[in-house]
Structures are given as structure tokens and as C-alpha cells.
Amino acid sequence: MLLVSCNEAFGYTHDQTLDSSMVLILAMLREHGYIVNERNKTLYKDDESEDDDSGEWVEVTDFDTGQKKRVRKMKSI
């Protein structure tokens, strides 16, 4: 999985990945993930607006915190 991830993210061949430092590869992958997440936040920030009341919203209990959480109700196929 690491070889494929490095190939997709950086264009590294399998030999280049295996010859590189593991610490450097992990730092580069972490930075790549951060950049992709920030890009997606700016591109799709309108899709996740909480103020949008279109659709049906329900409150469910979050099992980790025990508090109520508002989520959009999805239709099954």
C-alpha cells in the first residue's frame, strides 16, 4: 500500500520509494494529505454548510461523547 500511495502522490517508482528514507516518505505523505484536505475544504465549502435547511435533519446520540448530534437523514437506494 505504501508503494502505491507514493506512486500516486509523488510519481515515485517502487525502487525510488524503497531507496528513500521511511521518515521522509511519511512526512511527505502527511504533508500531501494536509494539502489535499485543505484544497477540498476550499473547493467544497458550500456543500457542507450547516445553515442549509434543505433535506431532513435528525438528531442522533454520539456513542463517543453521549451528546446529541445533528445529522442529515439519507435516503437508501
Long-range contacts (C-beta under 8 A, 24 or more apart in sequence): 5-29
